[in-house]
């Protein structure tokens, strides 16, 4: 009866087909596992924090850098961004991208666990099956605290140097104009003015030498 309903050649073809399907499935699973391992390795090596959320702003992936940066000690997968990070701006940023489906970057200042300046960039993540359908958001967070401090130092330095340079230049210009207006005929005052001009020019030269040394 078995041979009547399942001829050997037909059974062999079905068996071969099932084996081929199983082999193809194992290959696909292995490929997916390999790709997942590559992605995990890349995320672990990144210095920037990375959060991936679904369309409801719930965390589906977080790399070690974001955990360290924000002082997160517990598993946050499945949590909303605001609960996971305690940073409301990241939740808002994720929601904006889901609504607009456009890349958005914002500078964010936080005070916990440390006072930090962050640059957060959020881009839409699209479904693999339907390219036009947004499936989540990728948040990339960079610590720009040191850059901000250096920028503040630069601004303070430029303002200080500008003031220091402007003072002798103003004095030199003022005394030179006074001499040209007739004071050069008054020998005693003329000599005093010229000595003042010389002193300020030496001060200016010293400032320029200091700037060259610093640069």
Secondary structure, DSSP 4 states (H G I P E B T S, - for coil): -HHHHS-HHHHHHHHHHHHHHHHHHHHHHHHHHHHHHHHHHHHHH-SSEEEEEETTSBEEEE-HHHHHHTT--S--TTSBHHHHH--HHHHHHHHHHHHH-S-EEEEEEE-SSS-EEEEEEEEEEE-SS-TTSEEEEEEEEEE-HHHHHHHHHHHHHHHHHHHHHHHHHHHHHHHHHHHHTTGGGSHHHHHHHHHHHHHHHHHHHHHHHHHHHH-
